[in-house]
Amino acid sequence: MVTEHDVLPGAWYLDGDRAPVCISVEAGQADLFLSAYLGIDHQVKGERSYRLLDAVVTFHRGLPRPGETIRYEIAIDRFVRQGETWMFFFRFEGYIGDEHLITMRDGCAGFFTEDEVNSSGGIILTEQEGKPVPGKCPDNWQPTVPMARESYSDDQVDALRRGDLAGCFGQWFAGIGLSASLHLPDGRMRLIHRILELNPDAPTPCGSFSSAWAG
């Protein structure tokens, strides 16, 4: 199956005037269409949902810009059934004109019930892996600015979306410019609204910190 995605000027997801990685990878969507065309809906009967499990992605050039069209050529290689769980394996190539943009190989996805997803565990750190790890600093390390336990309101985080560092972090950052590509994303890509706590008092001397955020 071949699909196309137009990267339009002013698109809500643009980041630094480019389509971000997540959009560039996911915009093809033909693996879902192909699995439906091959009859998966008759098997799962609305009781299971699609979940991507694994893939290897390689980019061959810079991310797409407004005015460019991504062409995806997507293939499903095989289905596997284990009990009531269906999985399929797929791949795609993506192009902008004649230029190779992206390769996705070893794609693996499945259809799972809500209970199976909730009890899957995912990636779980052991107790040892969750403990703080001492940092490594050069002998002449000095913090660049004084640090204290802080929090950042909605308005302060919004300042970061505008590239206004002083508006979020204070006058230590006055006059420091931030390129548009480093602004926090806004609109439908707004994932963080406020920082409830930023605590620099971690057990390492290099300014490691723990934080709590809300989004």
Biotite code that builds the C-alpha atoms (Angstrom):
import biotite.structure as struc

atoms = struc.array([
    struc.Atom([0.000, 0.000, 0.000], chain_id="A", res_id=1, res_name="MET", atom_name="CA", element="C"),
    struc.Atom([1.232, 3.502, -0.852], chain_id="A", res_id=2, res_name="VAL", atom_name="CA", element="C"),
    struc.Atom([0.053, 6.542, 1.122], chain_id="A", res_id=3, res_name="THR", atom_name="CA", element="C"),
    struc.Atom([1.100, 10.188, 1.120], chain_id="A", res_id=4, res_name="GLU", atom_name="CA", element="C"),
    struc.Atom([1.240, 12.869, 3.793], chain_id="A", res_id=5, res_name="HIS", atom_name="CA", element="C"),
    struc.Atom([1.454, 16.568, 2.915], chain_id="A", res_id=6, res_name="ASP", atom_name="CA", element="C"),
    struc.Atom([3.477, 18.691, 5.334], chain_id="A", res_id=7, res_name="VAL", atom_name="CA", element="C"),
    struc.Atom([1.495, 21.928, 5.141], chain_id="A", res_id=8, res_name="LEU", atom_name="CA", element="C"),
    struc.Atom([2.770, 25.394, 6.100], chain_id="A", res_id=9, res_name="PRO", atom_name="CA", element="C"),
    struc.Atom([1.517, 26.235, 9.583], chain_id="A", res_id=10, res_name="GLY", atom_name="CA", element="C"),
    struc.Atom([0.718, 22.608, 10.462], chain_id="A", res_id=11, res_name="ALA", atom_name="CA", element="C"),
    struc.Atom([0.006, 22.257, 14.189], chain_id="A", res_id=12, res_name="TRP", atom_name="CA", element="C"),
    struc.Atom([2.816, 19.771, 14.769], chain_id="A", res_id=13, res_name="TYR", atom_name="CA", element="C"),
    struc.Atom([5.713, 21.684, 13.178], chain_id="A", res_id=14, res_name="LEU", atom_name="CA", element="C"),
    struc.Atom([8.774, 21.928, 15.425], chain_id="A", res_id=15, res_name="ASP", atom_name="CA", element="C"),
    struc.Atom([11.463, 24.327, 14.244], chain_id="A", res_id=16, res_name="GLY", atom_name="CA", element="C"),
    struc.Atom([9.720, 24.445, 10.848], chain_id="A", res_id=17, res_name="ASP", atom_name="CA", element="C"),
    struc.Atom([10.084, 20.684, 10.403], chain_id="A", res_id=18, res_name="ARG", atom_name="CA", element="C"),
    struc.Atom([7.787, 17.697, 10.861], chain_id="A", res_id=19, res_name="ALA", atom_name="CA", element="C"),
    struc.Atom([9.034, 16.031, 14.084], chain_id="A", res_id=20, res_name="PRO", atom_name="CA", element="C"),
    struc.Atom([10.230, 12.436, 14.217], chain_id="A", res_id=21, res_name="VAL", atom_name="CA", element="C"),
    struc.Atom([6.970, 11.109, 15.705], chain_id="A", res_id=22, res_name="CYS", atom_name="CA", element="C"),
    struc.Atom([4.896, 12.532, 12.830], chain_id="A", res_id=23, res_name="ILE", atom_name="CA", element="C"),
    struc.Atom([7.408, 11.502, 10.155], chain_id="A", res_id=24, res_name="SER", atom_name="CA", element="C"),
    struc.Atom([7.303, 7.899, 11.405], chain_id="A", res_id=25, res_name="VAL", atom_name="CA", element="C"),
    struc.Atom([3.562, 7.598, 12.068], chain_id="A", res_id=26, res_name="GLU", atom_name="CA", element="C"),
    struc.Atom([1.928, 9.612, 9.281], chain_id="A", res_id=27, res_name="ALA", atom_name="CA", element="C"),
    struc.Atom([1.812, 6.694, 6.816], chain_id="A", res_id=28, res_name="GLY", atom_name="CA", element="C"),
    struc.Atom([-0.798, 4.732, 8.802], chain_id="A", res_id=29, res_name="GLN", atom_name="CA", element="C"),
    struc.Atom([-1.150, 2.124, 6.058], chain_id="A", res_id=30, res_name="ALA", atom_name="CA", element="C"),
    struc.Atom([-0.216, -0.784, 8.327], chain_id="A", res_id=31, res_name="ASP", atom_name="CA", element="C"),
    struc.Atom([-3.493, -0.242, 10.195], chain_id="A", res_id=32, res_name="LEU", atom_name="CA", element="C"),
    struc.Atom([-5.434, 0.009, 6.940], chain_id="A", res_id=33, res_name="PHE", atom_name="CA", element="C"),
    struc.Atom([-3.739, -3.068, 5.527], chain_id="A", res_id=34, res_name="LEU", atom_name="CA", element="C"),
    struc.Atom([-4.443, -5.147, 8.619], chain_id="A", res_id=35, res_name="SER", atom_name="CA", element="C"),
    struc.Atom([-8.105, -4.133, 8.406], chain_id="A", res_id=36, res_name="ALA", atom_name="CA", element="C"),
    struc.Atom([-8.204, -4.922, 4.686], chain_id="A", res_id=37, res_name="TYR", atom_name="CA", element="C"),
    struc.Atom([-6.786, -8.372, 5.422], chain_id="A", res_id=38, res_name="LEU", atom_name="CA", element="C"),
    struc.Atom([-9.605, -9.026, 7.901], chain_id="A", res_id=39, res_name="GLY", atom_name="CA", element="C"),
    struc.Atom([-8.283, -8.370, 11.403], chain_id="A", res_id=40, res_name="ILE", atom_name="CA", element="C"),
    struc.Atom([-11.549, -6.680, 12.474], chain_id="A", res_id=41, res_name="ASP", atom_name="CA", element="C"),
    struc.Atom([-13.436, -9.915, 11.827], chain_id="A", res_id=42, res_name="HIS", atom_name="CA", element="C"),
    struc.Atom([-11.066, -11.672, 14.227], chain_id="A", res_id=43, res_name="GLN", atom_name="CA", element="C"),
    struc.Atom([-10.811, -9.197, 17.125], chain_id="A", res_id=44, res_name="VAL", atom_name="CA", element="C"),
    struc.Atom([-14.490, -8.090, 16.906], chain_id="A", res_id=45, res_name="LYS", atom_name="CA", element="C"),
    struc.Atom([-13.851, -4.740, 18.582], chain_id="A", res_id=46, res_name="GLY", atom_name="CA", element="C"),
    struc.Atom([-12.518, -6.357, 21.753], chain_id="A", res_id=47, res_name="GLU", atom_name="CA", element="C"),
    struc.Atom([-8.828, -5.716, 21.068], chain_id="A", res_id=48, res_name="ARG", atom_name="CA", element="C"),
    struc.Atom([-6.809, -2.597, 20.277], chain_id="A", res_id=49, res_name="SER", atom_name="CA", element="C"),
    struc.Atom([-3.712, -2.055, 18.155], chain_id="A", res_id=50, res_name="TYR", atom_name="CA", element="C"),
    struc.Atom([-0.373, -1.618, 19.950], chain_id="A", res_id=51, res_name="ARG", atom_name="CA", element="C"),
    struc.Atom([3.003, -1.123, 18.283], chain_id="A", res_id=52, res_name="LEU", atom_name="CA", element="C"),
    struc.Atom([5.622, -3.316, 19.977], chain_id="A", res_id=53, res_name="LEU", atom_name="CA", element="C"),
    struc.Atom([8.885, -2.815, 18.131], chain_id="A", res_id=54, res_name="ASP", atom_name="CA", element="C"),
    struc.Atom([10.512, -1.340, 15.030], chain_id="A", res_id=55, res_name="ALA", atom_name="CA", element="C"),
    struc.Atom([13.896, -0.206, 13.739], chain_id="A", res_id=56, res_name="VAL", atom_name="CA", element="C"),
    struc.Atom([13.788, 3.232, 12.098], chain_id="A", res_id=57, res_name="VAL", atom_name="CA", element="C"),
    struc.Atom([16.549, 4.839, 10.004], chain_id="A", res_id=58, res_name="THR", atom_name="CA", element="C"),
    struc.Atom([16.425, 8.388, 8.610], chain_id="A", res_id=59, res_name="PHE", atom_name="CA", element="C"),
    struc.Atom([18.373, 9.044, 5.419], chain_id="A", res_id=60, res_name="HIS", atom_name="CA", element="C"),
    struc.Atom([18.054, 12.856, 5.322], chain_id="A", res_id=61, res_name="ARG", atom_name="CA", element="C"),
    struc.Atom([16.765, 15.792, 7.361], chain_id="A", res_id=62, res_name="GLY", atom_name="CA", element="C"),
    struc.Atom([13.208, 15.912, 8.634], chain_id="A", res_id=63, res_name="LEU", atom_name="CA", element="C"),
    struc.Atom([10.471, 17.068, 6.224], chain_id="A", res_id=64, res_name="PRO", atom_name="CA", element="C"),
    struc.Atom([9.746, 20.766, 5.774], chain_id="A", res_id=65, res_name="ARG", atom_name="CA", element="C"),
    struc.Atom([6.474, 22.542, 4.928], chain_id="A", res_id=66, res_name="PRO", atom_name="CA", element="C"),
    struc.Atom([5.584, 22.123, 1.268], chain_id="A", res_id=67, res_name="GLY", atom_name="CA", element="C"),
    struc.Atom([7.060, 18.616, 1.059], chain_id="A", res_id=68, res_name="GLU", atom_name="CA", element="C"),
    struc.Atom([5.046, 15.408, 0.649], chain_id="A", res_id=69, res_name="THR", atom_name="CA", element="C"),
    struc.Atom([6.096, 12.134, 2.264], chain_id="A", res_id=70, res_name="ILE", atom_name="CA", element="C"),
    struc.Atom([5.300, 9.014, 0.222], chain_id="A", res_id=71, res_name="ARG", atom_name="CA", element="C"),
    struc.Atom([5.140, 5.787, 2.220], chain_id="A", res_id=72, res_name="TYR", atom_name="CA", element="C"),
    struc.Atom([5.399, 2.338, 0.637], chain_id="A", res_id=73, res_name="GLU", atom_name="CA", element="C"),
    struc.Atom([4.211, -0.106, 3.310], chain_id="A", res_id=74, res_name="ILE", atom_name="CA", element="C"),
    struc.Atom([4.040, -3.911, 3.331], chain_id="A", res_id=75, res_name="ALA", atom_name="CA", element="C"),
    struc.Atom([2.816, -6.492, 5.852], chain_id="A", res_id=76, res_name="ILE", atom_name="CA", element="C"),
    struc.Atom([4.967, -9.615, 5.655], chain_id="A", res_id=77, res_name="ASP", atom_name="CA", element="C"),
    struc.Atom([3.045, -12.037, 7.885], chain_id="A", res_id=78, res_name="ARG", atom_name="CA", element="C"),
    struc.Atom([0.505, -12.541, 10.661], chain_id="A", res_id=79, res_name="PHE", atom_name="CA", element="C"),
    struc.Atom([1.017, -14.705, 13.748], chain_id="A", res_id=80, res_name="VAL", atom_name="CA", element="C"),
    struc.Atom([-1.698, -15.941, 16.098], chain_id="A", res_id=81, res_name="ARG", atom_name="CA", element="C"),
    struc.Atom([-0.992, -17.079, 19.666], chain_id="A", res_id=82, res_name="GLN", atom_name="CA", element="C"),
    struc.Atom([-4.201, -18.060, 21.416], chain_id="A", res_id=83, res_name="GLY", atom_name="CA", element="C"),
    struc.Atom([-6.548, -15.121, 20.905], chain_id="A", res_id=84, res_name="GLU", atom_name="CA", element="C"),
    struc.Atom([-3.714, -12.654, 20.358], chain_id="A", res_id=85, res_name="THR", atom_name="CA", element="C"),
    struc.Atom([-2.934, -11.611, 16.786], chain_id="A", res_id=86, res_name="TRP", atom_name="CA", element="C"),
    struc.Atom([0.394, -10.045, 15.834], chain_id="A", res_id=87, res_name="MET", atom_name="CA", element="C"),
    struc.Atom([1.720, -8.883, 12.504], chain_id="A", res_id=88, res_name="PHE", atom_name="CA", element="C"),
    struc.Atom([5.103, -7.914, 11.089], chain_id="A", res_id=89, res_name="PHE", atom_name="CA", element="C"),
    struc.Atom([5.545, -5.095, 8.608], chain_id="A", res_id=90, res_name="PHE", atom_name="CA", element="C"),
    struc.Atom([7.991, -2.617, 7.046], chain_id="A", res_id=91, res_name="ARG", atom_name="CA", element="C"),
    struc.Atom([7.995, 0.550, 4.970], chain_id="A", res_id=92, res_name="PHE", atom_name="CA", element="C"),
    struc.Atom([10.126, 2.944, 2.978], chain_id="A", res_id=93, res_name="GLU", atom_name="CA", element="C"),
    struc.Atom([9.432, 6.684, 2.856], chain_id="A", res_id=94, res_name="GLY", atom_name="CA", element="C"),
    struc.Atom([10.404, 9.164, 0.144], chain_id="A", res_id=95, res_name="TYR", atom_name="CA", element="C"),
    struc.Atom([10.143, 12.868, -0.586], chain_id="A", res_id=96, res_name="ILE", atom_name="CA", element="C"),
    struc.Atom([10.140, 13.067, -4.355], chain_id="A", res_id=97, res_name="GLY", atom_name="CA", element="C"),
    struc.Atom([13.015, 10.850, -5.440], chain_id="A", res_id=98, res_name="ASP", atom_name="CA", element="C"),
    struc.Atom([14.899, 11.388, -2.179], chain_id="A", res_id=99, res_name="GLU", atom_name="CA", element="C"),
    struc.Atom([14.950, 8.590, 0.391], chain_id="A", res_id=100, res_name="HIS", atom_name="CA", element="C"),
    struc.Atom([13.641, 9.900, 3.734], chain_id="A", res_id=101, res_name="LEU", atom_name="CA", element="C"),
    struc.Atom([13.081, 6.942, 6.056], chain_id="A", res_id=102, res_name="ILE", atom_name="CA", element="C"),
    struc.Atom([13.309, 3.156, 6.370], chain_id="A", res_id=103, res_name="THR", atom_name="CA", element="C"),
    struc.Atom([11.314, 1.204, 8.937], chain_id="A", res_id=104, res_name="MET", atom_name="CA", element="C"),
    struc.Atom([12.098, -2.502, 9.298], chain_id="A", res_id=105, res_name="ARG", atom_name="CA", element="C"),
    struc.Atom([11.303, -5.295, 11.743], chain_id="A", res_id=106, res_name="ASP", atom_name="CA", element="C"),
    struc.Atom([8.011, -3.629, 12.622], chain_id="A", res_id=107, res_name="GLY", atom_name="CA", element="C"),
    struc.Atom([5.938, -5.692, 15.057], chain_id="A", res_id=108, res_name="CYS", atom_name="CA", element="C"),
    struc.Atom([2.453, -4.840, 16.317], chain_id="A", res_id=109, res_name="ALA", atom_name="CA", element="C"),
    struc.Atom([-0.434, -6.711, 17.877], chain_id="A", res_id=110, res_name="GLY", atom_name="CA", element="C"),
    struc.Atom([-4.048, -6.511, 18.982], chain_id="A", res_id=111, res_name="PHE", atom_name="CA", element="C"),
    struc.Atom([-4.568, -6.765, 22.736], chain_id="A", res_id=112, res_name="PHE", atom_name="CA", element="C"),
    struc.Atom([-7.360, -6.440, 25.265], chain_id="A", res_id=113, res_name="THR", atom_name="CA", element="C"),
    struc.Atom([-7.311, -3.605, 27.783], chain_id="A", res_id=114, res_name="GLU", atom_name="CA", element="C"),
    struc.Atom([-6.526, -6.058, 30.586], chain_id="A", res_id=115, res_name="ASP", atom_name="CA", element="C"),
    struc.Atom([-3.578, -7.491, 28.658], chain_id="A", res_id=116, res_name="GLU", atom_name="CA", element="C"),
    struc.Atom([-2.169, -4.003, 28.119], chain_id="A", res_id=117, res_name="VAL", atom_name="CA", element="C"),
    struc.Atom([-2.640, -2.994, 31.767], chain_id="A", res_id=118, res_name="ASN", atom_name="CA", element="C"),
    struc.Atom([-0.980, -6.168, 33.069], chain_id="A", res_id=119, res_name="SER", atom_name="CA", element="C"),
    struc.Atom([1.823, -6.334, 30.519], chain_id="A", res_id=120, res_name="SER", atom_name="CA", element="C"),
    struc.Atom([4.257, -4.535, 32.836], chain_id="A", res_id=121, res_name="GLY", atom_name="CA", element="C"),
    struc.Atom([6.201, -2.895, 30.041], chain_id="A", res_id=122, res_name="GLY", atom_name="CA", element="C"),
    struc.Atom([9.711, -1.796, 30.952], chain_id="A", res_id=123, res_name="ILE", atom_name="CA", element="C"),
    struc.Atom([10.017, -2.090, 34.732], chain_id="A", res_id=124, res_name="ILE", atom_name="CA", element="C"),
    struc.Atom([13.146, -0.966, 36.565], chain_id="A", res_id=125, res_name="LEU", atom_name="CA", element="C"),
    struc.Atom([14.467, -3.088, 39.379], chain_id="A", res_id=126, res_name="THR", atom_name="CA", element="C"),
    struc.Atom([14.892, -1.517, 42.826], chain_id="A", res_id=127, res_name="GLU", atom_name="CA", element="C"),
    struc.Atom([18.625, -1.263, 42.221], chain_id="A", res_id=128, res_name="GLN", atom_name="CA", element="C"),
    struc.Atom([18.135, 0.378, 38.808], chain_id="A", res_id=129, res_name="GLU", atom_name="CA", element="C"),
    struc.Atom([15.844, 2.985, 40.380], chain_id="A", res_id=130, res_name="GLY", atom_name="CA", element="C"),
    struc.Atom([18.433, 4.185, 42.889], chain_id="A", res_id=131, res_name="LYS", atom_name="CA", element="C"),
    struc.Atom([20.375, 7.435, 42.259], chain_id="A", res_id=132, res_name="PRO", atom_name="CA", element="C"),
    struc.Atom([23.737, 6.952, 40.563], chain_id="A", res_id=133, res_name="VAL", atom_name="CA", element="C"),
    struc.Atom([26.703, 9.178, 41.469], chain_id="A", res_id=134, res_name="PRO", atom_name="CA", element="C"),
    struc.Atom([27.558, 11.645, 38.743], chain_id="A", res_id=135, res_name="GLY", atom_name="CA", element="C"),
    struc.Atom([30.983, 12.279, 37.233], chain_id="A", res_id=136, res_name="LYS", atom_name="CA", element="C"),
    struc.Atom([32.272, 15.856, 37.158], chain_id="A", res_id=137, res_name="CYS", atom_name="CA", element="C"),
    struc.Atom([35.578, 17.459, 36.178], chain_id="A", res_id=138, res_name="PRO", atom_name="CA", element="C"),
    struc.Atom([37.665, 18.717, 39.113], chain_id="A", res_id=139, res_name="ASP", atom_name="CA", element="C"),
    struc.Atom([36.975, 22.365, 38.223], chain_id="A", res_id=140, res_name="ASN", atom_name="CA", element="C"),
    struc.Atom([33.174, 21.943, 37.947], chain_id="A", res_id=141, res_name="TRP", atom_name="CA", element="C"),
    struc.Atom([31.117, 24.949, 39.052], chain_id="A", res_id=142, res_name="GLN", atom_name="CA", element="C"),
    struc.Atom([27.360, 25.397, 38.619], chain_id="A", res_id=143, res_name="PRO", atom_name="CA", element="C"),
    struc.Atom([26.662, 27.949, 35.885], chain_id="A", res_id=144, res_name="THR", atom_name="CA", element="C"),
    struc.Atom([23.881, 29.646, 37.906], chain_id="A", res_id=145, res_name="VAL", atom_name="CA", element="C"),
    struc.Atom([22.713, 29.297, 41.519], chain_id="A", res_id=146, res_name="PRO", atom_name="CA", element="C"),
    struc.Atom([20.148, 26.532, 41.911], chain_id="A", res_id=147, res_name="MET", atom_name="CA", element="C"),
    struc.Atom([17.361, 26.171, 44.453], chain_id="A", res_id=148, res_name="ALA", atom_name="CA", element="C"),
    struc.Atom([14.202, 24.162, 44.876], chain_id="A", res_id=149, res_name="ARG", atom_name="CA", element="C"),
    struc.Atom([11.711, 25.836, 42.545], chain_id="A", res_id=150, res_name="GLU", atom_name="CA", element="C"),
    struc.Atom([8.412, 25.428, 40.765], chain_id="A", res_id=151, res_name="SER", atom_name="CA", element="C"),
    struc.Atom([7.218, 26.892, 37.472], chain_id="A", res_id=152, res_name="TYR", atom_name="CA", element="C"),
    struc.Atom([3.665, 28.049, 36.801], chain_id="A", res_id=153, res_name="SER", atom_name="CA", element="C"),
    struc.Atom([1.664, 27.740, 33.594], chain_id="A", res_id=154, res_name="ASP", atom_name="CA", element="C"),
    struc.Atom([2.735, 31.279, 32.623], chain_id="A", res_id=155, res_name="ASP", atom_name="CA", element="C"),
    struc.Atom([6.412, 30.498, 33.216], chain_id="A", res_id=156, res_name="GLN", atom_name="CA", element="C"),
    struc.Atom([6.260, 27.346, 31.120], chain_id="A", res_id=157, res_name="VAL", atom_name="CA", element="C"),
    struc.Atom([4.418, 29.329, 28.440], chain_id="A", res_id=158, res_name="ASP", atom_name="CA", element="C"),
    struc.Atom([7.407, 31.687, 28.417], chain_id="A", res_id=159, res_name="ALA", atom_name="CA", element="C"),
    struc.Atom([9.570, 28.744, 27.349], chain_id="A", res_id=160, res_name="LEU", atom_name="CA", element="C"),
    struc.Atom([7.196, 28.151, 24.435], chain_id="A", res_id=161, res_name="ARG", atom_name="CA", element="C"),
    struc.Atom([7.978, 31.723, 23.323], chain_id="A", res_id=162, res_name="ARG", atom_name="CA", element="C"),
    struc.Atom([11.707, 31.255, 23.861], chain_id="A", res_id=163, res_name="GLY", atom_name="CA", element="C"),
    struc.Atom([11.698, 33.687, 26.820], chain_id="A", res_id=164, res_name="ASP", atom_name="CA", element="C"),
    struc.Atom([14.166, 32.082, 29.236], chain_id="A", res_id=165, res_name="LEU", atom_name="CA", element="C"),
    struc.Atom([14.125, 35.006, 31.686], chain_id="A", res_id=166, res_name="ALA", atom_name="CA", element="C"),
    struc.Atom([10.323, 34.838, 31.816], chain_id="A", res_id=167, res_name="GLY", atom_name="CA", element="C"),
    struc.Atom([10.621, 31.320, 33.206], chain_id="A", res_id=168, res_name="CYS", atom_name="CA", element="C"),
    struc.Atom([13.931, 31.146, 35.047], chain_id="A", res_id=169, res_name="PHE", atom_name="CA", element="C"),
    struc.Atom([14.517, 34.779, 36.071], chain_id="A", res_id=170, res_name="GLY", atom_name="CA", element="C"),
    struc.Atom([17.035, 37.508, 35.334], chain_id="A", res_id=171, res_name="GLN", atom_name="CA", element="C"),
    struc.Atom([20.040, 35.171, 35.310], chain_id="A", res_id=172, res_name="TRP", atom_name="CA", element="C"),
    struc.Atom([18.835, 34.296, 31.794], chain_id="A", res_id=173, res_name="PHE", atom_name="CA", element="C"),
    struc.Atom([17.967, 37.817, 30.594], chain_id="A", res_id=174, res_name="ALA", atom_name="CA", element="C"),
    struc.Atom([19.155, 38.518, 27.062], chain_id="A", res_id=175, res_name="GLY", atom_name="CA", element="C"),
    struc.Atom([19.883, 34.863, 26.229], chain_id="A", res_id=176, res_name="ILE", atom_name="CA", element="C"),
    struc.Atom([18.257, 33.967, 22.935], chain_id="A", res_id=177, res_name="GLY", atom_name="CA", element="C"),
    struc.Atom([16.736, 30.601, 22.148], chain_id="A", res_id=178, res_name="LEU", atom_name="CA", element="C"),
    struc.Atom([16.300, 29.378, 18.578], chain_id="A", res_id=179, res_name="SER", atom_name="CA", element="C"),
    struc.Atom([12.760, 28.520, 17.517], chain_id="A", res_id=180, res_name="ALA", atom_name="CA", element="C"),
    struc.Atom([13.661, 24.855, 17.139], chain_id="A", res_id=181, res_name="SER", atom_name="CA", element="C"),
    struc.Atom([14.357, 24.675, 20.914], chain_id="A", res_id=182, res_name="LEU", atom_name="CA", element="C"),
    struc.Atom([11.091, 26.231, 22.100], chain_id="A", res_id=183, res_name="HIS", atom_name="CA", element="C"),
    struc.Atom([8.707, 23.926, 23.957], chain_id="A", res_id=184, res_name="LEU", atom_name="CA", element="C"),
    struc.Atom([6.013, 22.800, 21.500], chain_id="A", res_id=185, res_name="PRO", atom_name="CA", element="C"),
    struc.Atom([2.543, 24.298, 21.769], chain_id="A", res_id=186, res_name="ASP", atom_name="CA", element="C"),
    struc.Atom([-0.947, 23.584, 20.492], chain_id="A", res_id=187, res_name="GLY", atom_name="CA", element="C"),
    struc.Atom([-1.813, 19.902, 20.268], chain_id="A", res_id=188, res_name="ARG", atom_name="CA", element="C"),
    struc.Atom([1.798, 19.050, 21.123], chain_id="A", res_id=189, res_name="MET", atom_name="CA", element="C"),
    struc.Atom([1.493, 20.815, 24.503], chain_id="A", res_id=190, res_name="ARG", atom_name="CA", element="C"),
    struc.Atom([2.311, 17.990, 26.900], chain_id="A", res_id=191, res_name="LEU", atom_name="CA", element="C"),
    struc.Atom([3.546, 19.920, 29.958], chain_id="A", res_id=192, res_name="ILE", atom_name="CA", element="C"),
    struc.Atom([1.620, 22.742, 31.647], chain_id="A", res_id=193, res_name="HIS", atom_name="CA", element="C"),
    struc.Atom([3.483, 23.402, 34.892], chain_id="A", res_id=194, res_name="ARG", atom_name="CA", element="C"),
    struc.Atom([6.442, 22.141, 36.919], chain_id="A", res_id=195, res_name="ILE", atom_name="CA", element="C"),
    struc.Atom([5.246, 21.364, 40.438], chain_id="A", res_id=196, res_name="LEU", atom_name="CA", element="C"),
    struc.Atom([8.737, 20.951, 41.859], chain_id="A", res_id=197, res_name="GLU", atom_name="CA", element="C"),
    struc.Atom([12.327, 20.994, 40.637], chain_id="A", res_id=198, res_name="LEU", atom_name="CA", element="C"),
    struc.Atom([14.718, 19.810, 43.339], chain_id="A", res_id=199, res_name="ASN", atom_name="CA", element="C"),
    struc.Atom([18.467, 20.189, 42.705], chain_id="A", res_id=200, res_name="PRO", atom_name="CA", element="C"),
    struc.Atom([19.367, 18.629, 46.077], chain_id="A", res_id=201, res_name="ASP", atom_name="CA", element="C"),
    struc.Atom([20.250, 15.289, 44.553], chain_id="A", res_id=202, res_name="ALA", atom_name="CA", element="C"),
    struc.Atom([23.139, 13.151, 45.876], chain_id="A", res_id=203, res_name="PRO", atom_name="CA", element="C"),
    struc.Atom([25.411, 14.115, 42.975], chain_id="A", res_id=204, res_name="THR", atom_name="CA", element="C"),
    struc.Atom([27.490, 17.296, 42.623], chain_id="A", res_id=205, res_name="PRO", atom_name="CA", element="C"),
    struc.Atom([26.676, 17.927, 38.990], chain_id="A", res_id=206, res_name="CYS", atom_name="CA", element="C"),
    struc.Atom([23.239, 19.440, 39.387], chain_id="A", res_id=207, res_name="GLY", atom_name="CA", element="C"),
    struc.Atom([21.251, 16.268, 38.965], chain_id="A", res_id=208, res_name="SER", atom_name="CA", element="C"),
    struc.Atom([17.679, 16.849, 40.055], chain_id="A", res_id=209, res_name="PHE", atom_name="CA", element="C"),
    struc.Atom([14.357, 15.232, 40.624], chain_id="A", res_id=210, res_name="SER", atom_name="CA", element="C"),
    struc.Atom([11.208, 16.878, 39.325], chain_id="A", res_id=211, res_name="SER", atom_name="CA", element="C"),
    struc.Atom([7.456, 16.603, 39.335], chain_id="A", res_id=212, res_name="ALA", atom_name="CA", element="C"),
    struc.Atom([5.391, 17.956, 36.473], chain_id="A", res_id=213, res_name="TRP", atom_name="CA", element="C"),
    struc.Atom([1.796, 18.181, 35.410], chain_id="A", res_id=214, res_name="ALA", atom_name="CA", element="C"),
    struc.Atom([0.384, 17.991, 31.946], chain_id="A", res_id=215, res_name="GLY", atom_name="CA", element="C"),
])
